[in-house]
């Protein structure tokens, strides 16, 4: 029985006892009244009896007050019970974390709910598996997306991990049972793919995973927009509930780290600058184009990747423009047989038409997909390893968000179809868009694309190269993450001196002090283990 329940039981018993006393006193008062009626001629005795009645009434009033107070306390404990349970669970979780990291190797659990961003973890899991001091375990879980009801998608994650040769557990069924199974696995560290609790089962939310040390490699390489406001935090890109309680959060560049120092409730103390495994994966991709040529002796057609974001409704980041582009893009593909197109929708875009907020119905979306895939020069690529297709392509057409950044790694033109009214770019985003061609109609997209396919050099290629150097550094991200983990594990085991904690930069301290803080959070040994990421 919880402390709150015990308190409620105690107070309830007290209320019952007070009620019994109250009934007894009322009975005595009635008896005194009967005796008073039998002795009308003895005024002195009557006065005594009336005095006694008055005393009983005063006592009764006091008991009524006590009963009301007891009831108020019962109601208060009911309202406070959840908070009491949360506080108790936090205390238990804190004790559990203090007993972890004692076994060797360190057991690390990766919870995967979206295979489309698995590239952010694949190299890290492989590197851990090849080490003697880590034991990685991967598990597929269902997901939930904004605007849609229920959990789904675990089958997709399972198939995607299987196709990539990733050995994994399948955590399906009752979410409560899943949480018990995770606790039975006894992980020392848990990585989630997302900071958003709304994306996954409630039982795997931030507060429920507090028994282990939680970490995050963000699914996006970096945040490039001013996020949608949240009543609890100034910047959900670095200061969500998950960020606040995380043991370590790994970020790509110094600009992201400075953002965490400035906007994070913990002053960025848990953030480490390491680069990003997804960028390393994309750089290493070997070209593989999913559209077959119609004739072996025909000239190589132009190759265009069209990436579409899921935010086609109103009220979120509002970058998605599929509903504005679909008909013109389909017409372009029909007219130009000498150009091949790969449509690469965000995984959530495939589900958005099921939402009442979608500007495209399910029927219209499915009909469009059929018309698109029926063409001989098109393909659809979603929740797949898209790096090879990007490496084999000539041009990227996108409405955002990640592809504005990631495609610049390939040193090829990026055409940005900008939808009016989207969330503004932050400082990083403003730098990113210096390397892309911004347009507002499909006609503009087509004119630019045809020029580049025809051999015209991209005037922004040197800007892109500078962006890549500043934003991504030189690689070796998985090794850097392991180095940071080893450093923290050794510190908690008392086996090695930790790097002195970085001084927290005040929000108004300016760039110079923030830069000092970011430099101090570089994991020990990284500068001579490989080239350090370039500073922004």
N, C-alpha and C positions, 0 to 999 in steps of 0.2 A: 504494500500500500504506500502511495507517495506521501511526502510530508503534508502536502495540501489536503489530501483526503483524510489523513489522521486528524488534522486540525479541524476540518469540517465535522467529523464524527464527534470530537470532544465538545465543540460548541453546541451541536445538536442535542447531545445528552444533557448539557447544562440547561438548555431551553426547556426540555421536557421536565426536568426536576423543578424548575421555577414554576412551571404550569401546575404541577401537583401541589406545591406549597400554596399557590394562589387559590386553588379550589378548596383546600382545607381551611384557609382563613375565611373565605366567603361562607363556608358551612358554619364556622363558629359564630360569625356575625349574625347569621339567621337564627341560631340558637339563642343568642343574647336578646334578639328582638322578641322572640317568643316569651322569654322569661320577663322581659319588661312589660309586655301586655298582661301578664298574669298578676303583676304587682302595681296596679295603678295608684294605690293608696300609700305606697311607700316611696315618696319622692327622692329621698336620699339614696335609696337603692337604685332608682331609675337613673339618677345623675351619674352614679358609678357605672351603670351599664352603658349609658350614652357615651361616657368618656372612653370606655373600652371599645365601643363601636368605632368611635372616631380614630382611635389608635390603629384599629384593624384596617380602616379605610386608608389611613396614611401608609401603612405597611403594604397594602394592596397596590396603591399608586406606585410605590417604590419598586414593587415586583413587576408591574407592567412596564416601567421604564427599563428594568433589567432585561425583561423578555425582548423588548424592541431592540435593545442594544445587541443582544445575542443574535437576533435575526439579521441585523445589519452586518454583523461580523460573518455570518454564514454566507450572505450574498457577496460580501467582499472577497472571501476566500474562493468562491466560485469564479469570480472575474479574474483573480490573480493566479488561478491554478495553472494556466498555460505558461505564463511567465515563469512560475516556479519550476515547472517541468523543464523549460528551456534552460534555466539557470543550472538545474541539477544535471541535465545532459551535458552542458558545456563543461561543468566541473569534472564529470566522468571522462569526457573526451580529453580534457587536458591531462588527466592522470594517465590515460591510455597512451597519449603521444609521448609522455615522458619515459615510458617503458619501451618505446620502439627504438629502432636503429641499433639494437644490441646484437641481433643475429648477423651472420655473414653467410652468404651475400645479402645485400640489401634487397628486399622484395618490393618491386615497383609495379603497380597496377595501372594500365591504360584503359580508360573507358571511352569507347568509340561509338558515337551516335550518327556520324556523318562521314561516309567513306570518301566523299568528294574532297575533303580537306585532310585526308590521311597522310598526304605527303608532308605535312608539318611534323609528323611523328615517325614516319617509316625509318629514316636513317638513324634516328635516336634509338629506336627499339633494336635495330640490327646491331648498332654499336654496343649497346648494353649487353645483348646476347653474346657478343664476342668477348666480353670482359669477364674477369673472374670475380669481381666484387659486386655485380648486379644480377638480379634475377627478374627479368621483365615478364609480365603476364598481360596479355591483351584480351579484352572482353568486348563483345558487341552488345549494344543496348538499344532499345527503341528511342524514338525522338518525338518531340511535339513542336510544332511551329506556330508562330503568331498568327492568329485569325482562324486556326483550324482546331477541331476538337479531337481529343483522343491521342493515343500513342500509336506509332507505326514505324515502318522503315527498318526494323532490325534485320529482316531478310535481305534487304539491299546491302546493308553493312556486312553481313555474313558473306554474301557472294563476292563483294568487292575485296574483302580481306583474303578470301580463299583464292581469288584470281591473282592476287599479289603474293601468294605464298606465305601469308602471315598466319601462323598457328594461333588459335584464339578460342576462348570460351564463349558460349552463347548465353547471355543472361536475359532470359525471357520469363514469362509467367507473371505471377503476382509480385509487384514491386517490393512488398515487404519481405517476401522470401528471398528476392534478389539481394536486398540489403543484408539479410542474415548470412547469405552465402558469401558476400564480400567480406563480412567480418570474420567468417570462418577461414577465408584465405589469409587473413592477417597481414595485409600489406603495410609496409612501413611508409610508403609514399604512394599517392594517387594523383595521376594526371587526368584531367578532363580536357575535352576538345574546345570547350566554350566556357566563358564566364557567365553565360545567361542561364539562370536556373529554370527559366520558362521553357527552355529547349528540351529538357529531359524529365524523366519521372521525378515526382516530388520527393520520393524516398532517397534519391541520389542528389538532392539539393545541397547547397553549401553547408547548411547547419547539420545535415544528417551525416556528412562525411568527415566531421570534425575529429573522429577518433584516430585519423591518420594525418600525416603531413600532406597537404595538397599543393600541387604545382600546376603551372600553366605555360604552355607554348601557344600563343594566340593563333587561332585558325587563320587569321589574316596576317600578312607579313608586317603590316603596320596600319594604324588608323589614320585616314586622310580627311575626315570630315568632322565638323562640330556635331557631336552626337545629340540625339533627341534628349531634351531635358528630362531629368529624373528628380523627384522631390527629395530623395535621400542623398544625392551626390552631385557634385559639379560636373564630373566627367566620367561616364561609365566605361570609357576605353581603358582607364587605369585605376578606377576607384569603385568598382562594383562590390557587392558583398563578398563575392569570391576573391577578388583582389585583396580585400582588407584582411581576410583571415588566412590567405595563402602563405605557405612557407617560403616558396620562391616563385617569381614570375620572370620569364625570360623575354627580353625585347631585342628588336633588330638593330636599332641605331641609337645614337646619342640623343637625337631629337625626341624619340619616344621616352627615353629615360629621363630627360629633363622635364617632359610633361608629367611623368609620374612623381618626380620630386616636387613639382609645383602644385599639382592638383590632387595627389593622393593623400588620404587621411593619415597614412604612416610616413609621409614624406619620401616615398619611393624606397624605403629601407629594404623591402623584399624583392626589388627588381634587380636583374643582372643583365648586363649588356653582352650578348653572345652572337649576334647575327640571327639568321633564321634558316632552319633545315629545309623549308620549302623552296627557298631561293637556291640553295645548293642543289636540290633535286632538279629544279627546272634547268639550271645551267648544264647539268650532266645529261639531259634528255637527248636521246638519239632520234633523228627525224623519222616519222612514220605517219603517212597521210592516209586517212580512212576512206577517201574517195578514189575509186579505181578509174584509170583512164580507159576510154572506149577503144583505143587502137594503140598498138605498141609503137608504131612509127609516127604517131601524131606529135606535134610540138607540145611541150609541157604546158598545160593550162595554168593560168593564174590561180593562186590559192588564197582564199580569204576566210578567216575565222571570224564569226559573228558571235560575240559573247553578250548575253542578255541577263541583266540583274532581275531579281524577283520583286523589287519594290514598285510594282506598276500601280498599286492603289495609292490612296492619299493618306498622309498622316504619319509616315515613318521617315526614311531618308529621301524617298520620292525621286530616286535616280532612274528606276526602271522605265524603259521606253518601248518595250516590245509591242504594246498595243498601238503605239504611234508609228512603228516601223514595219510591222509584219507584212502588210499588203505590198508596200513598195519593194521590200526585200525579196518577196516571193516573185514579183514581176520582174525584177532585175535578174534573178536566177533563171527564170524561164527564157528571157531574151538573150542571155549570154552563155551559150553552151561552151564557149572557150574559157570560161572561168568556173572554178569549183568552189563551193561554199560549205563550210562546216558550221552548223548552228550549235552553239555551246551554251545552253540555258543553265542558269544557277539551279541547283537541285530543287530549291523551294518553288521556283517558277512553275515547275510541272504540277505542283499541288495548289498554287494560288487560285486557279480558276474554280476550285471547289468552294472558295470563300465568297460570301455575299458581297464583300467589298471589292471584288475583282472587276475591272472594267471589261474583261473578256470572259465569256461564259465557257463552261466545260465543253459544250457542244461545238462552239466556234473554235476553241483551242485545238480540240482533237481533229476537227476537219482541216484546220490549217496545217497541223503536223503531218497529216496524211498527204495533203497536196505537196508539201515540201519534200517529204521522203520519196514520193513517187517520181521526182525528177532524177535524171541520170547523173547530174552534176552536184548533188547535195548529199549531206549526211547530218545526223544528230549525234552529239557526244555529250553525255551527262553522267555525273558521278563516276567518271572513268579517269584513268591516268592521262591527263590531257597534255602533259609536257611534250611527248613526241609529236602530237599534232601541231602544237605551237612552234616547235623547232622546224617542222616541215613547211609551215605556211609562209606567205609573203607579207600579209597585212593583217592587222587586228582592227575590227570595227566593234566598238563597245559603248554601252551607256554607263559603265562603271560596275563595280567600284574596284575590286582587286586587280582586274586586268589592266587598268590604267597604270598600275605600278609594275605588275609581274611581267607584262609583255615587253617592257623596256629592257629586261634582261637579255632579250634576243637580238637587240640592236636592229629592230625593224620598225616600220611606221605604225603608229597607233592613231586611229581616227576616233575621236570622242563625240558621240551623238549626245548633246547636252539637252536634257529636258528642263524646261523652265520650272522654277520654284523648288528645286531640290535643296537639301540642307547645304549650308555653305562649307567650303573647304577650310580646313585648319591650316596651320603654317606648313606642315608636311605636304598636304594636298596642293597647296599653292605652288610648292616646288615641283611636285609630280607633274602637274598640268603644263609646266613649261616644256615638257618633252612630248606633248601630244598635240594633234591637230583638232581643234574644237569646231564642230559644225552643228547646225540645227535642223537640217533636212536631209532626207536620203539622197536627193539629187546632189547635194554637196558631197556627201559620202562617196557617191559613185564617181564624180569627177576626180576627186583626189585619188581614189583607189585605182582607177584606170590609168592615171598618170604614173603612179608608183609601179603598177604591174607592167606598164610599158617601158620601165627602165629609168624613170626619173629618180635621181637620188633624193633621199629625205633630208631636207635642210635642218631638221632638228636632231640628226643622229649624234652630233657632238654634245648637245645638251643632254640627250638620253644617257650617254656614257658618263657624263659628270654626275647625273642623278644616281645612276647605279653605283658609282664609286662612293658617293656620299651616303646613300640610303641603305646599301647592302654590305659594304665592305668586301672582303675577299674570300669568305667561306669558312670551312671547318667548324660549322655551328654545332653539330652533334658532339664533337670532341670537346668543345667549349662548355656545352651544357653539362657533360659528364664531369669535367674539371670543377665546375661550380658546385655540383652535387657532392663530389668527393670532399671538397673544401668544407662545406657546411656539415657533412656527416662527421668528418674528423673533428671539427670544432665541438659538435654536440657530444661526441664520445670522449672529449678531452684528450685526444691523441695528438693534436697539433694546435699551434697558435693560429687564431683566425686573423684575417686581414682587418686592421682597425676599421671600425664602423665609419661610414661616410658621415660627414657633417651635413645636417639637413639644411637645405637652402630655404630661406624665408621666401614667402610668396612675392614679396616686394624687393628681393635682394638683387635681382638683375641677372644677366647672363653669366657674368664672371664667376660668381659664387656657385651658381648651379653647375657650371662646367667642372669646378673642383669636385663637387659631390659626385658627378657621374664618373669622373676618372677614378675615384677611389673605389667604385663598385665593380671594377673589372676583376674577374676571378684570377686568383694567383696563378702565375705561370703561363698565362695565355699569350702574352706578348712574345715569348720566345718559343711557344709551342707551334706557332704559325703566325702569319701576318695578322696584325690586329685590324679590326674593322676601321675603316676611315671615319673620321669624325666629321659631323656636319657643321 
